[in-house]
Amino acid sequence: MTSLQYFSLNRPVFPATHLHRPGIRHLQVSACANVEVQAPSSVKKQGVSKEVMEAAGRVLVGTYARVPVVLSRGKGCKLYDPEGREYLDLSAGIAVNVLGHADSDWLRAVTEQAATLTHVSNVFYSIPQVELAKRLVASSFADRVFFSNSGTEANEAAIKFARKFQRFTRPDEKQPATEFVSFSNSFHGRTMGSLALTSKENYRSPFEPVMPGVTFLEYGNIEAATQLIQRRKIAAVFVEPIQGEGGVYSATKEFLYALRKACDDSGSLLVFDEVQCGLGRTGYLWAHEIYDVFPDIMTLAKPLAGGLPIGAVLVTEKVASAITYGDHGTTFAGGPLVCKAALTVLDKILRPGFLASVSKKGHYFKEMLIKKLGGNSHVREVRGVGLIVGIELDVSASPLVNACLNSGLLVLTAGKGNVVRIVPPLIITEQELEKAAEILHQCLPALDRHG
């Protein structure tokens, strides 16, 4: 079966729960399907699914090692293929569909806005864009917002803003700071600038030379980061408070505080990439709230519009003052339709009790996973905050992910392919999390069969 390994992640999350188990007995459980989710009976596809996959093989560029599943409709945390097979979705379109599928409030907002005004470009003002910017500013450290279409575009804008800021604030220097710091296990995007900040070498090597001037340091290494930033050649430090693609690793408060201090002392900017970990996934609106450390720039994307493409760069007035007309732009970003969808997402996330429920469900789920999976010799650690959870294994996670797929559960891999990444819709119920944990538990023998 085609694996999910191309969805990679890298590091441990805060607070982490460590499960270092010597060789305990293997669970001898057969197929995983004694839950209410209707499992697909076979990986062999027939009918519409077969036709779609064959057509895709003829007309699409082969950039994705796609899972052999065609998804045609969804409701809540369930997805369905054209033949009616049901899947419990703990991937959420890679941490995008925070309200699940076909949320009634989101659907109403999008439908009404589509019937009113969809696109005008940034030549003109539009009401939903300004309203969304006001909401983001009011709920964050930021003073101003720039909208993009994706996470990688948000990081591209942050790169440009950082370099322009250095030239603006040091006009007399012949060589203002232009370099960047990124970290091991980082993932910041696929476009050329963001790619240069992404640590995995095999992502970068086919397209070199990428943007020069990036130094990768060990995630969490305070001494190395402080020494490099103090050289005053660093335009900005890019860091994910919780690394998603890297393997669900989280920073410590001490690390982020040290980065903040070093940047303040040197004039470098601190950029938090919260494309995957922000907007409620941790049980906090912003992941950096856990640490009480605040950036100069924050990039957002995945969950912001609940499934429609949007990115955002949140900046302080200090940064915004360096940017002027023509420094950056985009045709589609911040359109009325996507901004109206994003306003609905924000409204629901900020409802009283919503973020607390994410924290509660995340804690419950992690404890359940520790109980059900912790005795398996292949499980090294269960870690995460809120509803971003990683299960680190001592073998490839693909056999387990594929076994779950065959049993009606959608999860992802991360890191070096040995981490199961779980990023469900934030509206998932405890009962659905229990089903997911049971499927994972029953599918563990797949790790032995492929060991």
N, C-alpha and C positions, 0 to 999 in steps of 0.2 A: 504494500500500500504506500501511496505517496505520503511522506512525512510532513510535519508542520515545522520542521527545523529552521526554515528560513525566517520565522519570527523569533529573532534572538534577543535576549536580555542579559544583564550581567551582575548585580551585587546584592548584599543582604540588607534587609529593611529594619526599621526602628519601631518599637523595640523587638529585637529578634529573639526567637525561642529556639535554642539549639538542641538538636536531637542527634547525638553521636552514638550510634548503636553498633555494638559488635555483632557478629553473625548470629542473629536470632532466627528462629524457625521461619520458614516462608509460609505465607498464607496459602493454603490449598483450597482456593475457591475457584469455581469454574467461571462461566460467563457472568457478566454483570448486568442483570436486568430485572431484578425483583423489586423495582420501584415503578412508579406510575408513568415515568417517561417511556414512550413507545420507541424501542430501539430499532434501528434499521436492521433488517434480517440478513443482509448480505452486502459486501462491498461491491459486488457486481451490479453495475447500473443498467437499468432498462428504460424503455420509454423515453419521455421527454428529457430526463436527466442525461441519458446516454447520447441523445441527439445534440444537446447543448454542449456537452464536453467535447464531442467530436468536432462540432463546428468551431469551438474555441481553439482547438488544436490547429485549425486551418487558417483562422483569421486574426488571432491575437499574437502580439510579440511575446516570446517566451520568457518574460522576466519573473514570473511567479511559478514556484513549484506548488501548484494549487492542490488542495485536498479534493479528493474525488466526490464532492457533494455539490449539488446545485440547490441553492436556497431560493425559494420563490415567494414566501410570505412569512410574516412573524406577528406575534401578539404577546405582549409582556416579555417574559424571559424565555419564550418558546419560539423556535423556528421550524419551518416545514419545507421539505423538498416537493417537487411537482407530483411525486407519487404518494404524498401524504405522510411520509415518515417524519417523526417528531424528534426534535433535538432540544435539550436544555442548554441554553446559551450562557456560558460563563466566560465568553471571549468579548462579547459586546462590540463586535466590529473593531477589535483591538482598542478597548477602553473608550469607545466613542459613544455607544448607545446607552447613556446613563439613565435615561427614562425608559429603557426597554424599547420594544417595537410597537408602533401604532398607538402611542400614548394619546389619549383623546384630547387633552389640552394642547399638546404640541401640534397635533393634526389640525385642530381648529384654527390655531394661530397661523400655520403655514398656508392652509387653504384660503383663509380670509385675506392674508397678505398677497398671495399669488393672484387673487382676483382684484386686488387693489393696485399694487405696484411691485414689480419684481426687480427691475434693474434700471439704474439711471447713470451709472459710472460716478467717479469721484470728481467730475467736473462740477457737479451740483451737490447741494445738501439733500439729505433725506432724514425724515423724522426717526425711524427705527435705529439708524446708525448713531445718531446723537444720543438717543435715549439709552442705548446699550453702553456707549462710552461713559455716560453719566453714572450708570449703575456700577460699572467696573471700577471707576475711580472712587465712588462712594464706599465700595466694599474692599478696598485694597490700599496699599501704601502709595499708589501711583497718583500722578496729577493729570496725565494725558495718555491717550491710546492711539496706536496705529493699527489698522486692520489689514490682515492678509488673508490668503486662501487656505493655508495649511501650516503645520508646525515647522516644516523646513523653511518655508517662506518667512515665518516669524523670526526664525533664527538668522536667516539671511539679512533681514532688516536690522536685527540687533547688532550684527557684525558691522554693517554700514554705519549705524548710529554711533557705535563705539569709536570707530576710526574718525568719524567726523567730529565727535566730541573732543577727542584728543587734539585734533588740529585747531578746533575752535578755542579751547582753553589754554593752549600753548602756542600761540601764533608766532612767537619769536624763535621757537626751536626749529632748527633746520631739519631734524628728523624726529618728529613727534612719535609717541608710542604707537606701534602698529601691530604688535604681536598679540597672541592669544594663549591662554592656558585652558586645557581641557584635561580630562581624567580617564584613567583606565575604566573599561567597561561602559564608556559613555556612548550615547546615541543621540545625535542632534539633527539628523536628516540626511537626505540623499542628493540634494542639489550641491553644487560644487563648493560653496563656502561652508555650509553645514556639514557636508561630507568631510571636509578637512578637519572638523572638530570631532568627528566620530572615530572612536579608538580602534575599531576592528579593521585590521589592515586589509583583509580581503575585500572589504567594501570599497576601499580607496584605491588599491593598486591597479585595477584595470583602467582607471581614469586619470592617473597621474600625468603631468603634475597638477595637483590640486592647489588650493590657496596656501602659499608658504607662511611661515612664521608661527606655526602652532606647536606648542610643547605639551606632550602628554605626561602627566604625573600620576602617581598612585593615588587612587581615590581614598581620601582620609589621611594622607601624609601631610601633616601640618608643617613640619620643618621644611620639606622640599618646596612646598607651595609658597611659604613665607619668603624663603630665600630668593626664589625666582621673581616673585612680584616686586620685591624690594629693589630690583635692578632698574625699575622705572621704564622698562621697554614694553610693558604689557598694557595693551589698550583695554582688554577686558578678560575676566575669568568666567568661563561658562561652566556651570555645574548643575546637575540634577539633584535636588534635595533627596529624592528617592529615585533610583535608577530603575526604569521599567525594562527596556530592551536588554539592559545589561545583566539582569538576573534577579531583580527585586532586592537590591541592596540600598540601604539608607545611610545617609551621613549621620555623624554625631553632631551635637550642638557645638562641641568644642571645635570641630573642623570648620563648620560654617562661620562660627564667630571669628576664628583666626583668619579666614578668607576676608571677612568683612573688615577686620582691623587692618590687614595688610593692604587691601585696596584703598581704604581711607588714607593710610599713610603715604601711599605711592601715587595716588591720583588715578589708579585703574578703576574700571567699572566692574561691579559684581552683577552677573547675569544669572538668574535662576531659570532654568528650563523646566517648566511645569506642564509641558505639553501632555504628558501622560498622568502625572501624579496630582495635578491641580484640579480645582473645581469639585471638591467634595469627596474625591476618591478615598482620601485618608480618614474621613470623618471630620476634617477641618476644611474650610472653604479653600484655603491655600496650604500646601504641604509645609511651606516654611513657617507657618504659624506654630507648628509643633516645637520649633527651635527658638522662636522669638528673635530671629535674625532676618533682616529685610534687605532686599537687593536694590540696585539702581534701575535694573531692567528685569522684567519677567516676561517670558514667552508662554503663550497658551495656544491650544488648538483643539485636539481630539474631541472632548466632550462638549465643547462650548455651545454648539448649535444642535446637539442631540442627533447627529447623523448627516447634517448638511455641512459642506466644506467651509471652514472659517479658521482663521488664526488671528492672534492679537499680540501686540507688543505693548506692554504697560511700562511707562517710564516716569521718572520724577521730572519736575520742572527743570532741574539742573541739566538733565540730558536733553529734554525737549528744546531748551533754549539754543542748543547748537544746531538744530535742524531747521532748514528753511525751504521755501518753495522750490520744487524740482529736485530735491535731494533723493527722494524715493517716490515710488508710485506703483499703482496696480489698477487694472481696469475693473475687475470683478469684485474685489474685496470690499467687505462692509456693505453689501447690497441690502436693500430693504427686506428681502425675503429671508436671507440667512440671519440678519440681525433680529428680526421678529422672532424667529425660532429660538435664537440664543436668549432673548429676553424671557421667553417661556421657561427655558431650562433654568436660568438663574432664579426666576420666581419660585420654581418648585424646590430647588436645592436650598433656598434660603427660607423656606417655610419653617415655622417653629417645630423643632423635634426631628427634622429630616437628617441633619448631620449627626445628631446624637444616635439616630437609628442606624446609620452607616457604621459608626464606631461599635455599637452594640452587636450588630450582625457580624462585623469583621472579627471581633473577639470571640464570639460564639463559634464561628466557622473555624478559626485557627485552633481553638481548643478541641473541636470535634476532629479535625484533621490529625492533630497530635495523638489523640486517643486511638483513631482508627488506623493510622498509617505509621505511627512512631515505632511500632515493634518490628517493622520490616527492615531487613539488613541493608537494603538499598537506599533507605531514606536517611539523609544526613541532617537535614534541617527543614523546619517549617518557619517561615518568616513573613512579615508583612505588617502593614498598618491599615486599618479599615478594610476596604475591599480591594486592595492590591496585595495579593498573596503569592508567595513563591514556595515551591516544594523542591528543594535541592536533592538530587540523587547522585549516587556514585557511578551511574551508568547513563547512557543516553535516555532522555525522556520520551523520545519518539514512540517506542513501543507502547508505553503507557498512554500517551496522548491518542494514538491510533486505536488502541483498545477501547478507550473512552468514547471515541467517535463512533465505533461500531455498536456501542451500547447506548447511544443517544445523548452523549455529553460532549460539548464543545469547549475545549481548553487549548492553551497555546504552549509553546516552548519558549525558552529564553536563555540568556547567558551564552554558554558554550554548547547549548543544546541539551544540557543536563538539568535544567530547571523547568518545572511545570509552572506556567504563569496563569494566574486566575484573576480576571478583571471583569466581574459580572456587571450587569446593569445595577445601579445603586438602589433600584426599587425591588430587588430580589427579596423573596421571603425566606424566613428561617426554614420553612418546610422544604423549599427548593434547594437551599444550601445543604440540608440533611440528605436529600436525594443525591446531590452531587458528591458529597463525601462518601456515601455508600457505593456509588459507582466507582469512584477512585479506589476505594478499598477492595472491591471485588475484582478490579482489573489489575491489581498489583502483580499477579502471577505472570503477566505478559513480560515483565522485566526479566524474569528467570528464563523464559522461553527464548528471549533474544539476547541473553547475556553472553 
